[in-house]
Structure formats: C-alpha cells, structure tokens
Amino acid sequence: MVHHDEQMAYRLARLVCSLAVMLVITPTAWASPDFAKDIAPILRQHCVACHGADDVVENNLVLTSYAALMKGGKTGPALVPGQAKESLLYTMSAGLKEPKMPPDDAPGLNDKELKLLEAWIAAGAKPPAEMAPVAALKTPKIEVTGPVRSPIVALALHPRSSWLAVGHPDRVELLEPGTRKLLHSFPATTGVIADVAVSANGQRLAVASGETGLSGQVTVYETSDWSIVATLEGHKDIIYSCQLSADGTALLTGSYDRDLRFWNIGDQTSKRLAGHNDAVFGVALHPTRPLAASASGDRTVKVWNLTDGSRLDTFAQPAKEQSTIAIRPDGKHIAAAGVDMRLRVWEISPTAAEGTNPLLVARFAHEGPILKLVYSPSGDLLVTSSEDRRLKVWETKGYTQVAVFDRQPDWTPAIAVSPDDSQLFVGRMDGSLATIPLGSQLKQPVVQVAKLTEVPEGAVSAAAPALETAVIQEVEPNAEPATAQKLLVGQTAKGSFNTAGDEDLYAIEMIKGATIVLETKAGRNKSQADTKLEVLRADGTTVQRGWLQAVRDSWINFRPIDSNSGDVRVEFWEEMDLGQYLYMNGEVTKIARMPQGPDSGLLLVTSSGKRQTYFDTTAVAHQKDDPVYIVEAWPLGANVVDNGLPLFPIHYANDDDSERELGTDSRLTFVAPEDGTYFVRLADSRGFGGTGYDYELLARPLQPNFSVKLATAERTVPKGSGQRLTFTANRIDHFTAPIEIEVSGLPTGWFVTSPIIIDEGALEGRGAIWAAADAADLTDEQRGAIKITAKSSGESRDAGTFKKLALAEPAKFKVTLLPDDTRFTSTSDGLLLAAGTTITAKIIVERNGFDGDIKFDVDGLPFGVIVDNIGLSGVLIRKGETERQIFLTARPWVAPTSRLITAVSQNEGLQTSPAVTLEVVSPSQIATSAK
C-alpha cells in the first residue's frame, strides 16, 4: 500500500510539472514569456555574436536590445507581433525559411527555445519592464573579506578650478580642489569607469565606462545642475578614453573594441573611425582643426580626419603598446607613450597628410611603462607618470626633463594640471589623491652646458718650447710616477717594451686648457709592438674626459661586424638621426647615412675604408645582439639628468688611432683639466714585450689643418653629358670646418658644379663636370689653365689638377634632373625644400641605344638631406622606361643653404645630369619663396 501511494505521488508530481511547462511554452498560454528573462538569453547565446552593433553580417540587423530588434534590418521588420509564422526571426531560426539562422557551423535553437520564441511573438512581442541591453555580464558575487581599495583611474579639473572630478571604477566624486570637500557624487551607470573629461568651457563632464567584452557607454552631464544630457552607446567593449570638444557639443571616444567614435552629443549620432588592430587606449582632439589622434595596443599612433573619418597618418615608430596620448594646446605637437617607456613627439604639418608629420623627439623617459602624459594648459610643460612610480616634468621646446618627483606610493594613472600651471594633481591606484606644486622655474629656458667635442671650446694649443734635445731615450725603471721620465712638448721619446707586461711612464707639465697630441710610431717602423696610450693622474687613475649619456638603446640585429666595417644593422634605427654618436661597447662612432631600403644598414663615418671613431676611442669587433646606444657627450661637471639609461665615462686613452691613419699605432688628443703634472702610460695592448718591441712617443702641439685631393684626376666626358667628381679631405688634428672647392678656368662649353662643398666634419664631397653637346676638346694650355682651390677658415689650398680631361662620343643615354611640382620650384627654376619636409623631383633619361635598367644616386646634397622612399630597388628606371619620381627629405635641423645637385647613374659610365640648384630654407620661407 505504501509502495502504491509513492507511485501515485510521483505521477501527480510529473503531471504538475508537465502542466507548468505547458503554461510556459504553449503559444496560446495565458502567461506569455518575458523578453528579459526568456528571450534575451536566447538572442545573447545564438545571435549577438554576428548581429552586434557595427559588425553585422546579415542585412544590418542588430539584436543587442529590444529597440534594435523591433527596428529590423535592411529587408524590413525582424518580426510581426502576434504572428510568429510571419516573422523572419522565428521562421529562419526554426529552419522554415532560408537561410537558416544561426548558420550551419553554429548550434541552432533547441525545441524549448523555439517554443519560447514562438510564444513570445504570438503574445504580441511585448517589451521588457526595464529596457536593459540583451548583452549583459553575469558574474558571480564574491564576498569581500579584506579592506577594499578604490583606485583613482582618472582626473578632470574644471577650467577655473571650481571642482576636481575624481574617477573611481564605481563612481565619480566632485571635490573642491583645495579643501577636498565632497561637492557631488554619482555612481557608474554601467560596468566600470575608465575615464572622465571636462569641456574647455566647463559646461559638460563626460564619464566613460563599460563592461569588458560587451559594451561601452559615455554619460554626459550638464555641470550647472548635474543632469544627464546624453547617454551614448555604440562601442562593443569598455571605453578607455574620452575627450570633449572645447564647447562640449562633440565627444571623441576610444575603446577596447579597436574603434574610435566621434559623437554629436545633440542628436547622439557618431562617426566610426576604424583602422587600429588592437585596443584604443588613448584619444586626443585637436584644439582648432577637425583632427584627432589615437594611441593603440597595436603599437601605432594614428591621426584622423574628423570631417570624413579617414585616416591621415600612422606613426609606426613605437616598439610596444601605446597607452596614452595628448595634443599640445597650441595644436603643433602630438605626444604619445606606452609600454616601451619612450616619450615620442611628432610635429603636426599644415595638412597632417601621411609622411608630412615628422618625429621630433624619441626619448627614453622612464624605467617602466608610461601610464599617462598630459600637457599643462599653457602648453609649456608636459607631465608623465609611469609604473616606475616616478612623475616627471618636461619643458616643451626641446622636451628636456626639468623635474622628477620622489617615487609615489603607488602607480599614478591619473594626472591633471591647474589652469595656471602651478599645481599638479595626481590620483593613485591605492586611492590616494595628492597635490604637488610646480615651481615657476620649470618654465624658464633650460640652461644647458655646451656638449663635449673632440677639442673643447677654449682649449689652447701647447706651444712647443725651444729644445736642445728633440729626442730622448727611455731610461728604466720608469713604470711608476716617482721614476717617470720628463717629456717636453716637441720631444720624441724612444723606448721599448723589454719584457711582457712592461709599462713606461712619462711625466708632462700642463696648464689648464692646454692641448697636446700624443702619438706613437711602432707598427709603422715595423716594430712588433701594438701600443696603447693613457693619461694618468699621480694616483694612477686615468684622467676622465667626460660622460656619454645614452638617450636611445638598441642592439645589433642582423650579423656581427668587424673592427673595420662601416655598415651595421641595428634595431630602432628609425628613431636615430644623421650625425648622432653611436656607442658600441667602448667605441664611439657617428651615423653618416640611414639605411636605404630593407637590405641596407646604418652607414657610419669611414676613413680609408675603415670605421672612424670619436673621442679617441678604438674600433673593435661586435657580435650580433650586442647592445648599442645613441649617446650624447657631456663635459665633466655638466648636470646630466638621469633618464634610466646607462651613463658611460670616457677617459683619455687610445689603442689604435681613431682616424684610422696610423694602423695599430696610437694617437690621443689631451686637454688638461687643470694645472699640474700628468703621466703618459705607454704599454703593449696585448701585454707582449721583448726584443723587437720598440716604439717612439711624440708629444706635439695641436695643429689643426686640412688638405683636399681630387680622387680621380683623369676624366673622359661624353658630349652632352657629365661625369662625377669626388674630392676627399684630410682633416688634421680635429679640423672640422666646412670646405669649399672652387674650379675655375674652364673653357666655353665646359661646366662644373662649383663650389663643391665638403660639409662640416665630412671627409668627402661630390660634384660633376659636364660638357655641352657642342663642346670642343681641350688643348694642353686650356687644361693647364684650370685651377682647383679648396678654401676653409680663411685658408686656401691647392686641390690638384686634371691630369687628363677629354671628350667622348655622346653616351647611350642622357640624364636630366628637374622639379616636377610648382609648389617646390624656386624662382630660379630650382628645387625648394623646407627643413623638416619632403618634396618630389623627376629624373628623365633620353635613351640613345641603352635600353636596360638604370640606377641613380643624387650627388651634392647637403648633410641632412637624403633621397627618401627609395624602396628595395633604390632609385631605378626600369628597362624601357624614361623617368622616375624621387623624394628629397630634409631633417628639421638642416640650416638654410644653396647647393648644386646632380643625378648620377650607377652604370653605363656614371652619366651625370646638368646641375640643378637646391635651396634649403626654413619652413616659414617656403610660401614666399615658391612660385
């Protein structure tokens, strides 16, 4: 009986459950399904992955909310209330109409879900009681057992300092800046808050928030009464950054969904700016132009045209994710930073078009990823914060660090500067808020000590005294200061390394600033000795010459190099510049040319085919992956600001002559830092010694001088064409001044690109000699009348003669270099190039029998002007073609100058075009100088 009762109870229970289910799923049931409870989960699971905002794949049908569902798509309404069998949403989900949804590669609705959907539509497709979005996170609630921190993630200061908006993940607090009194507070409207922004007129506050992986939202408040002006939705992920326009009518947002949106707050419509391949972490609006900039996890910074939403430029220099960005209040610069710990600043050109916005600064700024950067309202200062818990202030003329504050108790992702630039507000991850005074002295021009040069300014040559004995013999022992032999300027000491490890010391009396050259002669005398020179103090320490501060780190990334090679492949070369010092494990070199295409390296300054070094350092071999640095040289006593990169001391020491003229012999220029006795230590660099290890040591005055030589004195020039002329300079004792080479006395029909300039510190200059089509052969008398003179610093030198100068039949092609854009054409029909910009020109060939490929160089360009964008093949006119457009780019630091330049073929006899004048001017001159 008991068993029978249990069976009856079980059957009754099943009957009740079945009736309950029928009441839910039967279309004619009196209790229709609820949208939020029953339908939204179905859409979330099966539909919104494809039918999400801005990413639809079927007829622009958006299913992220009840309102969007009822709006329908391109083909019309998604459903007809009360008629499930006439509703596409139901018939395509049930497979009653093609194409079936979801697609075959996704699981479809089960029977229960289909019946719920049919019942809801049949009952009138009623809206939910509260208009919640379809996509919403369901997260477990976890009880908090410890103290809760409330990080400060964003700050926004009213333009008149009326209040400070402090953004926490769950709320925004409005504080009185001075007293920190709470004036107002409101909670996050959805998800977590990531950014706050105030308009320049102070009338509106924007709060950006969102739910990860689902949606982003910005709530805009009217600051007069804190009423909500607009709630903006459209992003499919959390919004990380927002900025209001000055008048508060427009808003720019960036999201983890990789998009930016530019909003019209009045009608709540937006323009989508798509192009990043990763999250957009930072956005910035231009103060006066319809431009925007963004920083992304895809390691780029982009510039946008807000009128049509197009991308104007992409800055690809960053090596890692970019997390913060700002535009200077005057609209001239974009600053960005991120995980690679570098501060980069680009100049915004008048058009902001691709390739016209040069990188001005690439500076190692912090020892950890940079979290935030902001310009002060005046634009005179830039503040950065980092995971290294440092806050730094930079002036914005040269972006030199002017202040660094003590390490903060926690990261500071939130920064704001008062309207008068006097106070810095910082919000930290531990929830603390601090105010730091910014002294007015930070805006003062940065007084910087002159950088260290090979021979410091003010150094004077030590005059050679009249000597009875010009040569002295080494007397052992002389390895200690007490036994060091006295050596006078003008004397030569002859000695030898008698045993392995032998070291010889010579004492020299110097006055402060006096300069001498110490030079050995061993290898040139067929000695086995490989000398090394050092200058010591009485305590045996090497005299320090100065400091090398690393400002960019890198490494050799392709192959090792020996001690002679002038070609090196390094990482991040795009952020290096011509003329900069490159430090490689003790040696200092200088960049002469940037890589020309993907199969090219940095070209360093070479002398006689060997890599030249500076500050008397010695060239050595380097392995792949060896670290290298761009360095700046500073004298002792300079206030070198720590930037987190290494600081290398350099001393008065040399192994092999840095100018590579003396082989393994040594040469060292010494400038006495103060009055006193100094000791020259001479040793074999390998520690060898014995018979045959003789040397000579000369101490002589510094005697800067120069000479110039025509590299190839025999030239045969085709009629109607030209040939390259190469002049090499021998710079003696650090003579660095520019050298002008004049060629005069040419007969009618012959032309030279005179003057030919060897730039400051350079060792070579190129020009061309050109013969008209009707030129006549030169007589011996005419050739002898040609005079070549080199001039510099008020001095003139004979630079040789043409041993042979003859005519040849016309070449198989003729070359012409011409302007191709009137905007870049000067009044004299030459090329007009503003420093810091790029222009175009055209090379034209007239083929007279040669139909193959022709590669070209451009000779005569001043240092800092390069042929740009040459690609893998260089400047190439292919077989059958007759012209090629070229690009000329001038670095921003190139001084105004006028040069004669030529296009020179690399094959078929090095044919040269007639000369064209290149005028390099300042950017302000370009409008008035152009036609």
Disulfide bonds with the S-S distance in Angstrom:
none
